[in-house]
Amino acid sequence: MSKPSIPKGTRDFGPTAMARRQWMFDTLRGVFEKHGFVPIQTPSFENLSTLTGKYGEEGDQLIFKILNNGDYLAKADEGLLSSKNSKALTASISKKALRYDLTVPFARFVVMQRNELTFPFKRYQIQNVWRGDRPGKGRYQEFTQCDCDIIGTENTLAELELVQIFHEALSALGMPGFRIAINDRRILQALSESSGVPLSSFTDWTVAVDKLDKVGLEGVAKEFESRGIPDSALAMIEKLLGIRQASDAQAALDQMAELLGEGSSAAEALGELEDLVRRATLSGVPEAHLHVDPLLARGLDYYTGAIFEVVVEDAPVGSICGGGRYADLTGIFGWKGVSGVGVSFGADRIEDVLNHVEGWPALSSVGLDVMVAQMESGDVEAELAAAQACRQAGLSSELYPDAAKFKKQFKYANDRGVRWVMVLGEDERASGVVSLKDMVEGQQDQLPLAEAIAKIQAS
């Protein structure tokens, strides 16, 4: 018999991990709702046609396809099957796929529900997504995204609100040394064109630049060569690497403006970026947390304006958040001209960083505030009533299921991380009190049940 296992790129989460994740999700949910975002949910899988063609060539290859029900080969193209042309064969054996992200399904949702929604529409969504990435440090094939989007407005105050949300949420999570990188795809396009890259190759250029931090300048040069991008483009990347080291956001903007020159097609985008940085700092986002990165590209095809990415200094993973403006994402589903902007918090990478820096708060016991011990020859009904009284007071409680020795019951409480154990012995029942043992301090008091509950609530 083979040993049980799970697929690479996936994880199990035990009680402690789940308590931490729930705290993380609750924290993000609280920030989203404070800004007026409302929750939605979409299916785990979509029609394959909904997803393909939205993430670029490389993204499409990472989509998990679902084989058709039943005999999926029954309607397969025999010629393609015999030629082993898997890419062309997919259309005849797969009609559905696991969602790759939450943004494209959100656009599909908006188009289908547009008559019931109020615009601008602000939504948040916390659900799993799946990508066929090669598993590695901080890279999973199943992971949780926490998205918030504002759709139905072109006003850049929407971008400002999302930068504020980055700052508020990550600060509330205790994320150390995070930096919000900002750029604009329109500026990137102007820079690429000025370095001799034709507009038709802009997407290839952004995909290559997006890999810079992973493969270095040499790797980008090889990528440019393989994609037919002229050598002159590499000189521009070297200049942008210099701007990346600017002392502050405004210095980077000034150097980018100088590089673009007067009358640049990206002048409006540069002005919006400057306004965004200025307003963000005025609203309380520390300037040290903002970084204008002229090489931030975000390789997904649907971004058209401002783009964002959050990295943590000395973290064991790459970016933990990302997002940007999409001018016409709903247009791919037939509803043209609806602009939006959204960001995504990578829950699993945030978890990895907090694990790495031991940054989790001291959470209470995992799912249990108080345990009622069961006495040998005790009054089970009284013990059950005590546990129920704790629940009615808003505490999580349970009665130990067996009348075992105290040593065993106390070990169970310690293993569960339960601070309080309640004992109703014969003497306690006769006196109308309970014994309340503090498993952390080692102190034990005899109190009326109501006072014992109040003491637990106050701890």
N, C-alpha and C positions, 0 to 999 in steps of 0.2 A: 504494500500500500504506500503510495507516495505521500510525502509530507505536505500538509496544507500550506498554501502560499497565496499571495496576491500579485496581480500584474505589476511589473515595474512602472514607476511613475505614479503609483497610487499609495494611499496610506490608511491604516486604521487609526482611530482616535479613541483613547481610553478616557475614563472619567475626568482625570486631571486636565488633560488636553482639551476636552470638551467644555469644562468649566471656564477655562481660559478663553477659548474661542467664543463662547456665548457672551462673556464679558466684552470681548473685542467687538462682536457684532452689535451688542446693546449700546456700546459707546458710539459706534459709527451711526447707528440708527437714531440715537438721540441728537447727534449733530445734524444729520440730514433733516429730521423732522423740525428741529429748531429753525431751519431755514425754509420751511414750508414745502418740503418734498413729500410726496405720497408714495406708498409702496405699490408695486405691481409684481406679477409673476408670469412667466411664459413657460411653455413646455420644455422638457429636457432635450427633445429632438425636434427638428424642423424638417420641412421638405428640403431635399438636397439642393434643389434649384434656388431656394431662398438664400442659401449660404454661399454657393459657389460664385466666383467672380467678384467677390466683395473684399477679399483680403490680399489680393495680389497672387501671383503665381506660386510663390513659396507657401503662403498661407493656405491656399487651396489644397496643397499636398498634405497638410497637417490635419485636415478635417477627417474625423472618424465617420466613415460611411456605415450605414446599417443595411445588411443584406435583406432583400425582399422576403416576406413571409413565405413559408412553404418551400416548394422546390424552386429556389431562386434561379436555377440554371435552365428551367423549362423554357423561358422566353429569351434566353441569352442569344446574342448574335453568334451563330456557329463559326462564321468566318473569323470574327475577332477572337473567339475562344480558342480556335486552333492556332491563330497567329500569336497568341499570348500577349495581345495588346490590352493590358489591364486598364490603362487610362480611358481608352475608347469604350471598353467593355462595361465600365461602371454604370453608364446610363441605362443599360438593359438589365442590370442585376441589383441596382440600389436606387431607391427613390427617396430615402430619408437619411438624416445624419444627425449625430449629436452636435449641439450648438458649440461653436468655436469661441464665441464671446457673447456678451449680453446686448451689444449695441445694435447689431443688424437685426436680431429678433425684436428689439425695441422699436426700430424703424418700421418693421412689418406690423407690429402691434398698433403703432400710432396710425398707420394708414387704414388698418381694418377698423379701428375704434374711433376715428376722427370725429364722427358725428356725436359721440358721447363725451368727448374730452373738452376741457376748457383750456385755451391757449393764451399765453405761453403755458405749456404743460411741464411741470417739474416732477420727475419721478425718481425713486431710488429702487434698487433691486439687489438682493443678496442671494445668489444662487451659484450652483456649480457650472463649470464649463469644461470642455475636453479638447485637448490638442495632442496630436501625435508627435510632439517634440521628443528628442532623445533625452531620457531622464538624466538628471544631474543635480548638482547642488543648487537648490532653490528653483529647480525646474521640474514640474510635475505634469503628468498627462491628464490628471483630474485635479482641478483646484477651484477655489471659491473666489468669485469676483464680487465686489461691493461697489455698484455703480450708482452715480447720480447724474442726471441729464436735465438740461433746460432746452426745450424745443419750441419753436414758434416765435423767436425773436433774433434779430441780428445785432442788437445792442451789446456792446462789449462790457456792460455792467454784469452780464451773465458770466463772462470769463472771470471778472473780479470776484464774484460770489464763490466760484469754484476754487479760486486761489485761497480765499478766506476759509473755505471748508477744509482744504488740505491742511492749513495751519492749525485750525481749531481741533480737527479730528486727530491729527498726529500728535499734537501737544497733549490732548486728553489721553491718548494711548501711552504717553511717556516715551515717545520715540526719540532717541538721542541723535543729535547732529544731523537732522534731515535737511535737505536742500531742494527747493522747488525750482527745477530748470524750466525755462520758458523760451520759446522761439515762435516763428510763424512760417508756415509753408510758403506763403507768398514771397517772403524774404529769401527763403531757400531757392525758390524758382528763379528769382532775379539774380542771385549769386551764381547759380549753376549756368544760366544763360550767358552771364558776363565772362564766364570761364570757358566758353565755347561749346557748352552742352546744348544740343538742340532740344526744343520743347518735347519732342517725341520720345526723348531718352530721359526725361526728368524723373519718371517713376523708377527706372533702373538706377539712376544716380542716387535717389533717396534710399533705396534698398541697400546699396553699397555703403553709403555714408552711415546708415543706421547700425552697421556692423563694426564701426571704427573701434569702439571700446573693447570689442571681443577679439578682433583680428589685427589691430594696429594699422599703421599707415601702409606698410608693405602689403598687408592683406587687402586693403581697399584698392591699392594699385592693381593687384591681380584681378580683383573683382571688376574694376573699370575696364581692364584689358579684355576680360572674357565677355563683357557686355558691349564692347565697341565704343566706350566712352573715351574721348580724346585725352591725350597726355596733359594738355593744358589744365584740365580739371583738377589734377593733383596739386598744382601750384596754389590753387585757390584753397584747397583743404589745408595746406600748410599755413596759409595766412590766417584762416579761421581758427586753427589750433592756437595761434598767438593771441587772438582776441579772446579765446576761451579762458585765458589766464588773467584777464582784466581784473583790476582791483575791486570793482563793484559793478552792479548792473548798469548804472548810467554810463560808466566808462566803456563798457562793452557796446552799448547802444551807440555811443558817439563814434567808436571805431568802425562799427558796421555801417553807419551813415556815411563815413568818409570813404569806405571801401566801395559802397554802392554808387556814390557820386550824386550830383544834383540831377533832378529830373528822373530819378529812378522810378520804375513801375512799382516798386515796393515802398515808396515814400509814405503812403497812407498806412500800410501795415506797420512800418517802423514807428509812426506816430501813435498808433493804437497800442503798440507794445510799451512805448514810453509812458503813456497814460495809465496803462495797467499797472506797471511797476510803481508809479507815483501814488496812485489811489490805494494800492495794496498796502504800501508803507503807512499812508495816512490813516488807514483803517485798523492799524495795529499789527500787521504782519512785519516782523523784524526784517530789516534789509539784509541781514546776514543769512536769512532763510531763502532769499530770492537770488536766482542766478540766471542771467541771460546767456544762453548757450547757443552760439551760432551754428553748431554742428548737431544740435538736436534735430532729428529728422522724422522719427516715428514712421516706420516703413509701410503702414497700412494705407491703402489707396483712398479711403474715404475722407481723410483729413484735408481741409482746404484753407484753414486760417491758423489761428493761434494753436500751439501744441504745448503739452506739459509732460513732465516726467519728474518723479521724486526719487532721489537716491539718498542713502544713509552712509555717512562717512565710516570707513573701516568695517562695513557690513559684509557678511559672508555670501550675499546674494547681489544681484543687479538691482534694477529699478524696482521699487515697491508700489508705485502708482504711475498712472499715465492717463493721457486723454487729449482732447482737442476739439476744435471747431469743425463741423461738417456742414457745408453750405446746402447740400441737396441730397442728403442720405435717403429721404423718403422718395426721392425721384426714381430710385431703382425699383420701387414698387408702384410707380405710376402717379405719385402725387408730387408734382414739381414745385420747386421754389420755397421749401420749408427748411429754414436754417435752424441749427441747434448746436449745442456744445455740451460735452460730457466728460466726466473723469471716472476712473476705475481704481479702487483700492485693492491690491492683491493680498487677500487675507493670509494666504499660506506663506508668502514672503515676509509679511509683517510679523507673522508668528515666528518664522525662522530668525528674524532679527531680534525679537524680544527674548527668544530662547538663548541666542548667542550672548546677549548683554545681561542676561538674567534680569530682565526689566519688567517682569510680570508683577502686578500688585499682590499683596498678601491676601489672596481670596479666602473666604470662609470655607469651612469643611465642604467637601464635594457632595453636595446634595443633602446634607444632614446637619441640622443645628443641634439636636439633642437626641440621645438614645435613652429609652427607658429600659432598665435591666429587668429581666424576668427572674423572680425568686423561686427557689425550690419550695414547694408547698406554699406558694404565695397566692395572692388574690389577683388572678389574671384579669378579671373584669375591672378592678381598680387600676391596674397597670394600663389596660387598653384605654380607659377613660382619661388617664393622665396624658397619654400620647395624643389622644384626640383633642384634649384641651389645648395642648401646645399648638396643634395644627390650626385650631380655631383662632388662636392668637397670632397667626401668621408665621409660625415657626415650622420648619420641616422636622419631622420626628418619626421615629419608628420604635416598636417594641421588639427587643431581641427575640427571635423565634423559638428559642429553647431555654429551658430552665437549667442552664449550664453553670459551671463554677464561675465565680466572679473574675478570676484570672483570665479565663477564656473570653468573657464578655468585654472586659476592659481592653484586652488586646485587640479585639475586633474594633472597638471604638477608636483606639489609637491608630490602627491601620486605615480606618476610614477618615482620620483627621477630625474626629468629632470632639469638640472641646467639652461638652457638658453631658454627664450621665446622671440620670435620675433613678433613685432607688426607693421602692415602697416596701420596706420590711414590716414585720409584725409590729415593732415598736413605733415606727413612723405612722402606720395606719391607726394605731391606738391613740396617738397624740395628735392626729389630724395634720401631719406635716409630710414632707418628702425630704430625703437626703439628696442634695445636689452636689455632685463632685466635679470640680474643675480639673480636667485632665491635663491642662497646661501648667497651672500653678500648684496642683496637688492638694488644694484646699477643699474641705467638705463642710457644708453647712446644712442645718435642718431648718426648713422654711415652709410656711404654708404654700400650697401649689401656686396660687396667684402671684405670691412674692417671688417664688422660684422662676416663674415664667418672666416676670418683669426684669429680674436680674439677667436672664439670658438675653432678653431683648436689648438691654442696656450695654451688653458687652461688645 
